[in-house]
Amino acid sequence: KNGVTCVEITLHVGYGTFEPVRVRELSRHSVSPEECEITPEAAAILNSAKNNKKRILAIGTTTTRALEFFATKKGMIESGRAIVDLTVTPGYKFKFVDALLTNFHLPKSSLLVMVSTFAGYDLIMNAYRHAVQQRYRFYSYGDCMLIL
């Protein structure tokens, strides 16, 4: 509808996604692995959209993590079932996801690190200052932001 195609992938989100970062050097932090599956049909739809210069909007950081894990160096999605062990930290270059709809995450979380890596630290910190001033709700059932 309205030129939007939704594609489902299977994710098994674990508690590790929500664990705080406990190291000073982000490159030493790793997010717990999670199981994910992208069917050949889903991969074909996603790759067709990318080839046709459509924006790829991931709904959530876990979806972003899964899509980036299954993305090849050429920026296409391979189908399959795998244990996703990707940890996104500053310096990571996103290969597939162009836009992200996500919650306002808690401080010292790998999710906040991923969002900051995606959009840029300064932009995200400005958005968070605004969110705090406006009393937005944080965490999984709070308010969200669309990062384009």
Chimera marker file (.cmm) of the C-alpha trace (Angstrom):
<marker_set name="trace">
<marker id="1" x="0.000" y="0.000" z="0.000" r="1" g="1" b="0" radius="0.5"/>
<marker id="2" x="1.337" y="3.450" z="-0.912" r="1" g="1" b="0" radius="0.5"/>
<marker id="3" x="4.452" y="1.887" z="-2.415" r="1" g="1" b="0" radius="0.5"/>
<marker id="4" x="5.522" y="0.178" z="0.800" r="1" g="1" b="0" radius="0.5"/>
<marker id="5" x="6.327" y="-3.518" z="0.872" r="1" g="1" b="0" radius="0.5"/>
<marker id="6" x="6.635" y="-5.253" z="4.237" r="1" g="1" b="0" radius="0.5"/>
<marker id="7" x="8.910" y="-8.259" z="4.519" r="1" g="1" b="0" radius="0.5"/>
<marker id="8" x="8.929" y="-10.610" z="7.495" r="1" g="1" b="0" radius="0.5"/>
<marker id="9" x="12.039" y="-12.229" z="8.887" r="1" g="1" b="0" radius="0.5"/>
<marker id="10" x="12.215" y="-14.484" z="11.943" r="1" g="1" b="0" radius="0.5"/>
<marker id="11" x="14.134" y="-13.213" z="14.963" r="1" g="1" b="0" radius="0.5"/>
<marker id="12" x="14.582" y="-14.800" z="18.365" r="1" g="1" b="0" radius="0.5"/>
<marker id="13" x="15.539" y="-11.879" z="20.584" r="1" g="1" b="0" radius="0.5"/>
<marker id="14" x="17.515" y="-12.757" z="23.685" r="1" g="1" b="0" radius="0.5"/>
<marker id="15" x="18.162" y="-10.907" z="26.917" r="1" g="1" b="0" radius="0.5"/>
<marker id="16" x="21.690" y="-10.131" z="25.724" r="1" g="1" b="0" radius="0.5"/>
<marker id="17" x="20.302" y="-7.440" z="23.443" r="1" g="1" b="0" radius="0.5"/>
<marker id="18" x="19.368" y="-5.436" z="26.525" r="1" g="1" b="0" radius="0.5"/>
<marker id="19" x="22.483" y="-6.029" z="28.619" r="1" g="1" b="0" radius="0.5"/>
<marker id="20" x="24.407" y="-2.853" z="29.412" r="1" g="1" b="0" radius="0.5"/>
<marker id="21" x="27.836" y="-2.198" z="27.963" r="1" g="1" b="0" radius="0.5"/>
<marker id="22" x="30.306" y="-2.881" z="30.777" r="1" g="1" b="0" radius="0.5"/>
<marker id="23" x="33.598" y="-2.092" z="29.052" r="1" g="1" b="0" radius="0.5"/>
<marker id="24" x="35.286" y="1.250" z="28.421" r="1" g="1" b="0" radius="0.5"/>
<marker id="25" x="36.501" y="0.297" z="24.953" r="1" g="1" b="0" radius="0.5"/>
<marker id="26" x="33.437" y="-0.376" z="22.765" r="1" g="1" b="0" radius="0.5"/>
<marker id="27" x="35.366" y="-2.654" z="20.411" r="1" g="1" b="0" radius="0.5"/>
<marker id="28" x="35.693" y="-5.106" z="23.328" r="1" g="1" b="0" radius="0.5"/>
<marker id="29" x="31.924" y="-5.349" z="23.852" r="1" g="1" b="0" radius="0.5"/>
<marker id="30" x="29.913" y="-8.083" z="22.168" r="1" g="1" b="0" radius="0.5"/>
<marker id="31" x="26.166" y="-8.602" z="22.027" r="1" g="1" b="0" radius="0.5"/>
<marker id="32" x="24.902" y="-12.103" z="22.791" r="1" g="1" b="0" radius="0.5"/>
<marker id="33" x="24.131" y="-14.178" z="19.682" r="1" g="1" b="0" radius="0.5"/>
<marker id="34" x="20.510" y="-14.521" z="18.537" r="1" g="1" b="0" radius="0.5"/>
<marker id="35" x="18.897" y="-16.897" z="16.062" r="1" g="1" b="0" radius="0.5"/>
<marker id="36" x="17.493" y="-15.447" z="12.846" r="1" g="1" b="0" radius="0.5"/>
<marker id="37" x="16.081" y="-16.714" z="9.571" r="1" g="1" b="0" radius="0.5"/>
<marker id="38" x="15.564" y="-14.963" z="6.244" r="1" g="1" b="0" radius="0.5"/>
<marker id="39" x="13.723" y="-17.065" z="3.670" r="1" g="1" b="0" radius="0.5"/>
<marker id="40" x="14.745" y="-17.084" z="0.000" r="1" g="1" b="0" radius="0.5"/>
<marker id="41" x="11.466" y="-15.297" z="-0.802" r="1" g="1" b="0" radius="0.5"/>
<marker id="42" x="12.147" y="-12.550" z="1.747" r="1" g="1" b="0" radius="0.5"/>
<marker id="43" x="15.729" y="-12.147" z="0.498" r="1" g="1" b="0" radius="0.5"/>
<marker id="44" x="14.489" y="-11.837" z="-3.095" r="1" g="1" b="0" radius="0.5"/>
<marker id="45" x="11.990" y="-9.104" z="-2.169" r="1" g="1" b="0" radius="0.5"/>
<marker id="46" x="14.588" y="-7.207" z="-0.140" r="1" g="1" b="0" radius="0.5"/>
<marker id="47" x="17.218" y="-7.456" z="-2.877" r="1" g="1" b="0" radius="0.5"/>
<marker id="48" x="14.739" y="-6.363" z="-5.538" r="1" g="1" b="0" radius="0.5"/>
<marker id="49" x="13.896" y="-3.285" z="-3.474" r="1" g="1" b="0" radius="0.5"/>
<marker id="50" x="17.578" y="-2.468" z="-2.994" r="1" g="1" b="0" radius="0.5"/>
<marker id="51" x="18.323" y="-2.977" z="-6.706" r="1" g="1" b="0" radius="0.5"/>
<marker id="52" x="15.449" y="-0.622" z="-7.541" r="1" g="1" b="0" radius="0.5"/>
<marker id="53" x="16.891" y="2.071" z="-5.244" r="1" g="1" b="0" radius="0.5"/>
<marker id="54" x="14.070" y="1.745" z="-2.702" r="1" g="1" b="0" radius="0.5"/>
<marker id="55" x="14.761" y="2.797" z="0.875" r="1" g="1" b="0" radius="0.5"/>
<marker id="56" x="15.220" y="-0.123" z="3.260" r="1" g="1" b="0" radius="0.5"/>
<marker id="57" x="13.559" y="0.761" z="6.567" r="1" g="1" b="0" radius="0.5"/>
<marker id="58" x="14.313" y="-1.613" z="9.429" r="1" g="1" b="0" radius="0.5"/>
<marker id="59" x="11.819" y="-1.735" z="12.265" r="1" g="1" b="0" radius="0.5"/>
<marker id="60" x="14.032" y="-2.004" z="15.310" r="1" g="1" b="0" radius="0.5"/>
<marker id="61" x="17.676" y="-2.499" z="16.115" r="1" g="1" b="0" radius="0.5"/>
<marker id="62" x="17.421" y="-6.292" z="16.190" r="1" g="1" b="0" radius="0.5"/>
<marker id="63" x="16.043" y="-6.296" z="12.652" r="1" g="1" b="0" radius="0.5"/>
<marker id="64" x="18.854" y="-3.952" z="11.630" r="1" g="1" b="0" radius="0.5"/>
<marker id="65" x="21.421" y="-6.263" z="13.200" r="1" g="1" b="0" radius="0.5"/>
<marker id="66" x="19.960" y="-9.289" z="11.412" r="1" g="1" b="0" radius="0.5"/>
<marker id="67" x="19.772" y="-7.607" z="8.004" r="1" g="1" b="0" radius="0.5"/>
<marker id="68" x="23.334" y="-6.337" z="8.311" r="1" g="1" b="0" radius="0.5"/>
<marker id="69" x="24.526" y="-9.807" z="9.350" r="1" g="1" b="0" radius="0.5"/>
<marker id="70" x="22.943" y="-11.394" z="6.260" r="1" g="1" b="0" radius="0.5"/>
<marker id="71" x="24.137" y="-8.615" z="3.927" r="1" g="1" b="0" radius="0.5"/>
<marker id="72" x="27.022" y="-9.449" z="1.616" r="1" g="1" b="0" radius="0.5"/>
<marker id="73" x="29.949" y="-7.116" z="0.950" r="1" g="1" b="0" radius="0.5"/>
<marker id="74" x="28.082" y="-6.048" z="-2.196" r="1" g="1" b="0" radius="0.5"/>
<marker id="75" x="25.074" y="-5.001" z="-0.110" r="1" g="1" b="0" radius="0.5"/>
<marker id="76" x="22.675" y="-7.816" z="-0.991" r="1" g="1" b="0" radius="0.5"/>
<marker id="77" x="20.860" y="-10.150" z="1.414" r="1" g="1" b="0" radius="0.5"/>
<marker id="78" x="21.631" y="-13.858" z="1.452" r="1" g="1" b="0" radius="0.5"/>
<marker id="79" x="18.853" y="-16.109" z="2.704" r="1" g="1" b="0" radius="0.5"/>
<marker id="80" x="19.473" y="-18.589" z="5.479" r="1" g="1" b="0" radius="0.5"/>
<marker id="81" x="19.195" y="-19.433" z="9.124" r="1" g="1" b="0" radius="0.5"/>
<marker id="82" x="22.030" y="-18.431" z="11.409" r="1" g="1" b="0" radius="0.5"/>
<marker id="83" x="23.128" y="-17.411" z="14.843" r="1" g="1" b="0" radius="0.5"/>
<marker id="84" x="23.639" y="-13.663" z="14.497" r="1" g="1" b="0" radius="0.5"/>
<marker id="85" x="26.737" y="-12.543" z="16.360" r="1" g="1" b="0" radius="0.5"/>
<marker id="86" x="27.208" y="-9.074" z="14.874" r="1" g="1" b="0" radius="0.5"/>
<marker id="87" x="28.014" y="-6.246" z="17.277" r="1" g="1" b="0" radius="0.5"/>
<marker id="88" x="27.717" y="-2.779" z="15.729" r="1" g="1" b="0" radius="0.5"/>
<marker id="89" x="30.166" y="-0.248" z="17.142" r="1" g="1" b="0" radius="0.5"/>
<marker id="90" x="31.562" y="3.060" z="15.840" r="1" g="1" b="0" radius="0.5"/>
<marker id="91" x="33.326" y="2.571" z="12.533" r="1" g="1" b="0" radius="0.5"/>
<marker id="92" x="30.889" y="-0.065" z="11.284" r="1" g="1" b="0" radius="0.5"/>
<marker id="93" x="29.713" y="0.686" z="7.728" r="1" g="1" b="0" radius="0.5"/>
<marker id="94" x="26.065" y="-0.228" z="7.142" r="1" g="1" b="0" radius="0.5"/>
<marker id="95" x="25.672" y="-2.306" z="3.982" r="1" g="1" b="0" radius="0.5"/>
<marker id="96" x="21.915" y="-2.698" z="3.615" r="1" g="1" b="0" radius="0.5"/>
<marker id="97" x="19.701" y="-0.693" z="5.975" r="1" g="1" b="0" radius="0.5"/>
<marker id="98" x="18.993" y="2.914" z="4.907" r="1" g="1" b="0" radius="0.5"/>
<marker id="99" x="16.506" y="4.017" z="7.590" r="1" g="1" b="0" radius="0.5"/>
<marker id="100" x="15.623" y="2.877" z="11.092" r="1" g="1" b="0" radius="0.5"/>
<marker id="101" x="12.533" y="3.104" z="13.291" r="1" g="1" b="0" radius="0.5"/>
<marker id="102" x="13.611" y="2.486" z="16.864" r="1" g="1" b="0" radius="0.5"/>
<marker id="103" x="12.888" y="3.265" z="20.498" r="1" g="1" b="0" radius="0.5"/>
<marker id="104" x="14.785" y="5.693" z="22.658" r="1" g="1" b="0" radius="0.5"/>
<marker id="105" x="17.257" y="3.335" z="24.295" r="1" g="1" b="0" radius="0.5"/>
<marker id="106" x="18.770" y="3.373" z="27.744" r="1" g="1" b="0" radius="0.5"/>
<marker id="107" x="22.217" y="4.844" z="28.403" r="1" g="1" b="0" radius="0.5"/>
<marker id="108" x="25.175" y="2.440" z="28.280" r="1" g="1" b="0" radius="0.5"/>
<marker id="109" x="23.303" y="0.020" z="26.013" r="1" g="1" b="0" radius="0.5"/>
<marker id="110" x="24.560" y="-1.659" z="22.849" r="1" g="1" b="0" radius="0.5"/>
<marker id="111" x="21.330" y="-0.456" z="21.226" r="1" g="1" b="0" radius="0.5"/>
<marker id="112" x="22.239" y="3.188" z="21.845" r="1" g="1" b="0" radius="0.5"/>
<marker id="113" x="25.718" y="2.468" z="20.463" r="1" g="1" b="0" radius="0.5"/>
<marker id="114" x="24.183" y="0.977" z="17.299" r="1" g="1" b="0" radius="0.5"/>
<marker id="115" x="21.796" y="3.899" z="16.795" r="1" g="1" b="0" radius="0.5"/>
<marker id="116" x="24.643" y="6.389" z="17.331" r="1" g="1" b="0" radius="0.5"/>
<marker id="117" x="26.773" y="4.503" z="14.835" r="1" g="1" b="0" radius="0.5"/>
<marker id="118" x="23.908" y="4.520" z="12.326" r="1" g="1" b="0" radius="0.5"/>
<marker id="119" x="22.969" y="8.203" z="12.540" r="1" g="1" b="0" radius="0.5"/>
<marker id="120" x="26.012" y="9.825" z="14.089" r="1" g="1" b="0" radius="0.5"/>
<marker id="121" x="26.708" y="10.471" z="17.741" r="1" g="1" b="0" radius="0.5"/>
<marker id="122" x="25.982" y="14.215" z="17.745" r="1" g="1" b="0" radius="0.5"/>
<marker id="123" x="22.637" y="13.874" z="15.962" r="1" g="1" b="0" radius="0.5"/>
<marker id="124" x="21.484" y="11.135" z="18.341" r="1" g="1" b="0" radius="0.5"/>
<marker id="125" x="22.604" y="13.040" z="21.451" r="1" g="1" b="0" radius="0.5"/>
<marker id="126" x="20.664" y="16.102" z="20.219" r="1" g="1" b="0" radius="0.5"/>
<marker id="127" x="17.592" y="13.911" z="19.689" r="1" g="1" b="0" radius="0.5"/>
<marker id="128" x="17.999" y="12.434" z="23.178" r="1" g="1" b="0" radius="0.5"/>
<marker id="129" x="18.319" y="15.875" z="24.787" r="1" g="1" b="0" radius="0.5"/>
<marker id="130" x="15.073" y="16.865" z="23.044" r="1" g="1" b="0" radius="0.5"/>
<marker id="131" x="13.428" y="13.616" z="24.171" r="1" g="1" b="0" radius="0.5"/>
<marker id="132" x="14.399" y="14.221" z="27.802" r="1" g="1" b="0" radius="0.5"/>
<marker id="133" x="13.208" y="17.854" z="27.690" r="1" g="1" b="0" radius="0.5"/>
<marker id="134" x="9.875" y="16.789" z="26.183" r="1" g="1" b="0" radius="0.5"/>
<marker id="135" x="9.516" y="13.864" z="28.621" r="1" g="1" b="0" radius="0.5"/>
<marker id="136" x="9.469" y="11.168" z="25.967" r="1" g="1" b="0" radius="0.5"/>
<marker id="137" x="9.294" y="7.615" z="27.247" r="1" g="1" b="0" radius="0.5"/>
<marker id="138" x="12.379" y="5.484" z="26.853" r="1" g="1" b="0" radius="0.5"/>
<marker id="139" x="12.945" y="1.746" z="26.431" r="1" g="1" b="0" radius="0.5"/>
<marker id="140" x="10.981" y="-0.993" z="24.708" r="1" g="1" b="0" radius="0.5"/>
<marker id="141" x="7.443" y="0.305" z="25.200" r="1" g="1" b="0" radius="0.5"/>
<marker id="142" x="8.227" y="3.992" z="25.015" r="1" g="1" b="0" radius="0.5"/>
<marker id="143" x="8.345" y="6.543" z="22.258" r="1" g="1" b="0" radius="0.5"/>
<marker id="144" x="10.299" y="5.970" z="19.090" r="1" g="1" b="0" radius="0.5"/>
<marker id="145" x="12.199" y="7.884" z="16.443" r="1" g="1" b="0" radius="0.5"/>
<marker id="146" x="12.521" y="7.533" z="12.702" r="1" g="1" b="0" radius="0.5"/>
<marker id="147" x="16.095" y="7.932" z="11.498" r="1" g="1" b="0" radius="0.5"/>
<marker id="148" x="16.367" y="8.728" z="7.790" r="1" g="1" b="0" radius="0.5"/>
<link id1="1" id2="2" r="1" g="1" b="0" radius="0.2"/>
<link id1="2" id2="3" r="1" g="1" b="0" radius="0.2"/>
<link id1="3" id2="4" r="1" g="1" b="0" radius="0.2"/>
<link id1="4" id2="5" r="1" g="1" b="0" radius="0.2"/>
<link id1="5" id2="6" r="1" g="1" b="0" radius="0.2"/>
<link id1="6" id2="7" r="1" g="1" b="0" radius="0.2"/>
<link id1="7" id2="8" r="1" g="1" b="0" radius="0.2"/>
<link id1="8" id2="9" r="1" g="1" b="0" radius="0.2"/>
<link id1="9" id2="10" r="1" g="1" b="0" radius="0.2"/>
<link id1="10" id2="11" r="1" g="1" b="0" radius="0.2"/>
<link id1="11" id2="12" r="1" g="1" b="0" radius="0.2"/>
<link id1="12" id2="13" r="1" g="1" b="0" radius="0.2"/>
<link id1="13" id2="14" r="1" g="1" b="0" radius="0.2"/>
<link id1="14" id2="15" r="1" g="1" b="0" radius="0.2"/>
<link id1="15" id2="16" r="1" g="1" b="0" radius="0.2"/>
<link id1="16" id2="17" r="1" g="1" b="0" radius="0.2"/>
<link id1="17" id2="18" r="1" g="1" b="0" radius="0.2"/>
<link id1="18" id2="19" r="1" g="1" b="0" radius="0.2"/>
<link id1="19" id2="20" r="1" g="1" b="0" radius="0.2"/>
<link id1="20" id2="21" r="1" g="1" b="0" radius="0.2"/>
<link id1="21" id2="22" r="1" g="1" b="0" radius="0.2"/>
<link id1="22" id2="23" r="1" g="1" b="0" radius="0.2"/>
<link id1="23" id2="24" r="1" g="1" b="0" radius="0.2"/>
<link id1="24" id2="25" r="1" g="1" b="0" radius="0.2"/>
<link id1="25" id2="26" r="1" g="1" b="0" radius="0.2"/>
<link id1="26" id2="27" r="1" g="1" b="0" radius="0.2"/>
<link id1="27" id2="28" r="1" g="1" b="0" radius="0.2"/>
<link id1="28" id2="29" r="1" g="1" b="0" radius="0.2"/>
<link id1="29" id2="30" r="1" g="1" b="0" radius="0.2"/>
<link id1="30" id2="31" r="1" g="1" b="0" radius="0.2"/>
<link id1="31" id2="32" r="1" g="1" b="0" radius="0.2"/>
<link id1="32" id2="33" r="1" g="1" b="0" radius="0.2"/>
<link id1="33" id2="34" r="1" g="1" b="0" radius="0.2"/>
<link id1="34" id2="35" r="1" g="1" b="0" radius="0.2"/>
<link id1="35" id2="36" r="1" g="1" b="0" radius="0.2"/>
<link id1="36" id2="37" r="1" g="1" b="0" radius="0.2"/>
<link id1="37" id2="38" r="1" g="1" b="0" radius="0.2"/>
<link id1="38" id2="39" r="1" g="1" b="0" radius="0.2"/>
<link id1="39" id2="40" r="1" g="1" b="0" radius="0.2"/>
<link id1="40" id2="41" r="1" g="1" b="0" radius="0.2"/>
<link id1="41" id2="42" r="1" g="1" b="0" radius="0.2"/>
<link id1="42" id2="43" r="1" g="1" b="0" radius="0.2"/>
<link id1="43" id2="44" r="1" g="1" b="0" radius="0.2"/>
<link id1="44" id2="45" r="1" g="1" b="0" radius="0.2"/>
<link id1="45" id2="46" r="1" g="1" b="0" radius="0.2"/>
<link id1="46" id2="47" r="1" g="1" b="0" radius="0.2"/>
<link id1="47" id2="48" r="1" g="1" b="0" radius="0.2"/>
<link id1="48" id2="49" r="1" g="1" b="0" radius="0.2"/>
<link id1="49" id2="50" r="1" g="1" b="0" radius="0.2"/>
<link id1="50" id2="51" r="1" g="1" b="0" radius="0.2"/>
<link id1="51" id2="52" r="1" g="1" b="0" radius="0.2"/>
<link id1="52" id2="53" r="1" g="1" b="0" radius="0.2"/>
<link id1="53" id2="54" r="1" g="1" b="0" radius="0.2"/>
<link id1="54" id2="55" r="1" g="1" b="0" radius="0.2"/>
<link id1="55" id2="56" r="1" g="1" b="0" radius="0.2"/>
<link id1="56" id2="57" r="1" g="1" b="0" radius="0.2"/>
<link id1="57" id2="58" r="1" g="1" b="0" radius="0.2"/>
<link id1="58" id2="59" r="1" g="1" b="0" radius="0.2"/>
<link id1="59" id2="60" r="1" g="1" b="0" radius="0.2"/>
<link id1="60" id2="61" r="1" g="1" b="0" radius="0.2"/>
<link id1="61" id2="62" r="1" g="1" b="0" radius="0.2"/>
<link id1="62" id2="63" r="1" g="1" b="0" radius="0.2"/>
<link id1="63" id2="64" r="1" g="1" b="0" radius="0.2"/>
<link id1="64" id2="65" r="1" g="1" b="0" radius="0.2"/>
<link id1="65" id2="66" r="1" g="1" b="0" radius="0.2"/>
<link id1="66" id2="67" r="1" g="1" b="0" radius="0.2"/>
<link id1="67" id2="68" r="1" g="1" b="0" radius="0.2"/>
<link id1="68" id2="69" r="1" g="1" b="0" radius="0.2"/>
<link id1="69" id2="70" r="1" g="1" b="0" radius="0.2"/>
<link id1="70" id2="71" r="1" g="1" b="0" radius="0.2"/>
<link id1="71" id2="72" r="1" g="1" b="0" radius="0.2"/>
<link id1="72" id2="73" r="1" g="1" b="0" radius="0.2"/>
<link id1="73" id2="74" r="1" g="1" b="0" radius="0.2"/>
<link id1="74" id2="75" r="1" g="1" b="0" radius="0.2"/>
<link id1="75" id2="76" r="1" g="1" b="0" radius="0.2"/>
<link id1="76" id2="77" r="1" g="1" b="0" radius="0.2"/>
<link id1="77" id2="78" r="1" g="1" b="0" radius="0.2"/>
<link id1="78" id2="79" r="1" g="1" b="0" radius="0.2"/>
<link id1="79" id2="80" r="1" g="1" b="0" radius="0.2"/>
<link id1="80" id2="81" r="1" g="1" b="0" radius="0.2"/>
<link id1="81" id2="82" r="1" g="1" b="0" radius="0.2"/>
<link id1="82" id2="83" r="1" g="1" b="0" radius="0.2"/>
<link id1="83" id2="84" r="1" g="1" b="0" radius="0.2"/>
<link id1="84" id2="85" r="1" g="1" b="0" radius="0.2"/>
<link id1="85" id2="86" r="1" g="1" b="0" radius="0.2"/>
<link id1="86" id2="87" r="1" g="1" b="0" radius="0.2"/>
<link id1="87" id2="88" r="1" g="1" b="0" radius="0.2"/>
<link id1="88" id2="89" r="1" g="1" b="0" radius="0.2"/>
<link id1="89" id2="90" r="1" g="1" b="0" radius="0.2"/>
<link id1="90" id2="91" r="1" g="1" b="0" radius="0.2"/>
<link id1="91" id2="92" r="1" g="1" b="0" radius="0.2"/>
<link id1="92" id2="93" r="1" g="1" b="0" radius="0.2"/>
<link id1="93" id2="94" r="1" g="1" b="0" radius="0.2"/>
<link id1="94" id2="95" r="1" g="1" b="0" radius="0.2"/>
<link id1="95" id2="96" r="1" g="1" b="0" radius="0.2"/>
<link id1="96" id2="97" r="1" g="1" b="0" radius="0.2"/>
<link id1="97" id2="98" r="1" g="1" b="0" radius="0.2"/>
<link id1="98" id2="99" r="1" g="1" b="0" radius="0.2"/>
<link id1="99" id2="100" r="1" g="1" b="0" radius="0.2"/>
<link id1="100" id2="101" r="1" g="1" b="0" radius="0.2"/>
<link id1="101" id2="102" r="1" g="1" b="0" radius="0.2"/>
<link id1="102" id2="103" r="1" g="1" b="0" radius="0.2"/>
<link id1="103" id2="104" r="1" g="1" b="0" radius="0.2"/>
<link id1="104" id2="105" r="1" g="1" b="0" radius="0.2"/>
<link id1="105" id2="106" r="1" g="1" b="0" radius="0.2"/>
<link id1="106" id2="107" r="1" g="1" b="0" radius="0.2"/>
<link id1="107" id2="108" r="1" g="1" b="0" radius="0.2"/>
<link id1="108" id2="109" r="1" g="1" b="0" radius="0.2"/>
<link id1="109" id2="110" r="1" g="1" b="0" radius="0.2"/>
<link id1="110" id2="111" r="1" g="1" b="0" radius="0.2"/>
<link id1="111" id2="112" r="1" g="1" b="0" radius="0.2"/>
<link id1="112" id2="113" r="1" g="1" b="0" radius="0.2"/>
<link id1="113" id2="114" r="1" g="1" b="0" radius="0.2"/>
<link id1="114" id2="115" r="1" g="1" b="0" radius="0.2"/>
<link id1="115" id2="116" r="1" g="1" b="0" radius="0.2"/>
<link id1="116" id2="117" r="1" g="1" b="0" radius="0.2"/>
<link id1="117" id2="118" r="1" g="1" b="0" radius="0.2"/>
<link id1="118" id2="119" r="1" g="1" b="0" radius="0.2"/>
<link id1="119" id2="120" r="1" g="1" b="0" radius="0.2"/>
<link id1="120" id2="121" r="1" g="1" b="0" radius="0.2"/>
<link id1="121" id2="122" r="1" g="1" b="0" radius="0.2"/>
<link id1="122" id2="123" r="1" g="1" b="0" radius="0.2"/>
<link id1="123" id2="124" r="1" g="1" b="0" radius="0.2"/>
<link id1="124" id2="125" r="1" g="1" b="0" radius="0.2"/>
<link id1="125" id2="126" r="1" g="1" b="0" radius="0.2"/>
<link id1="126" id2="127" r="1" g="1" b="0" radius="0.2"/>
<link id1="127" id2="128" r="1" g="1" b="0" radius="0.2"/>
<link id1="128" id2="129" r="1" g="1" b="0" radius="0.2"/>
<link id1="129" id2="130" r="1" g="1" b="0" radius="0.2"/>
<link id1="130" id2="131" r="1" g="1" b="0" radius="0.2"/>
<link id1="131" id2="132" r="1" g="1" b="0" radius="0.2"/>
<link id1="132" id2="133" r="1" g="1" b="0" radius="0.2"/>
<link id1="133" id2="134" r="1" g="1" b="0" radius="0.2"/>
<link id1="134" id2="135" r="1" g="1" b="0" radius="0.2"/>
<link id1="135" id2="136" r="1" g="1" b="0" radius="0.2"/>
<link id1="136" id2="137" r="1" g="1" b="0" radius="0.2"/>
<link id1="137" id2="138" r="1" g="1" b="0" radius="0.2"/>
<link id1="138" id2="139" r="1" g="1" b="0" radius="0.2"/>
<link id1="139" id2="140" r="1" g="1" b="0" radius="0.2"/>
<link id1="140" id2="141" r="1" g="1" b="0" radius="0.2"/>
<link id1="141" id2="142" r="1" g="1" b="0" radius="0.2"/>
<link id1="142" id2="143" r="1" g="1" b="0" radius="0.2"/>
<link id1="143" id2="144" r="1" g="1" b="0" radius="0.2"/>
<link id1="144" id2="145" r="1" g="1" b="0" radius="0.2"/>
<link id1="145" id2="146" r="1" g="1" b="0" radius="0.2"/>
<link id1="146" id2="147" r="1" g="1" b="0" radius="0.2"/>
<link id1="147" id2="148" r="1" g="1" b="0" radius="0.2"/>
</marker_set>
